[in-house]
Amino acid sequence: SFEPTRSFVPRAEVLETEKDFVISLDVPGVKESDLAVTVNSGIITITGERKFESSIEEKTKRTTEKIYGRFERSFSLPELVNTEAIDAHYESG
């Protein structure tokens, strides 16, 4: 029987512009409602979960390499970052 992986680490990209720091995570299949962004003591943490939805039919058995489960990524913020101005955006696709 198939047992999905219970956690994964999404890849991140951190960009610094003249005015901003931009952190992007690739989390395909994760709904906006399953994501959270928190800031505490100069550390921004992004958590989420890709839920496993089983639709296996008894007559067809297949293998999947998709990873499901919870994740958490944390990044230390430079001291000059105004944590009150942090903004999060979700893009589907």
Secondary structure as UniProt FT lines:
FT   STRAND          12..16
FT   STRAND          21..25
FT   TURN            28..29
FT   HELIX           32..34
FT   STRAND          35..40
FT   TURN            41..42
FT   STRAND          43..50
FT   TURN            58..59
FT   STRAND          69..76
FT   TURN            79..80
FT   HELIX           83..85
//
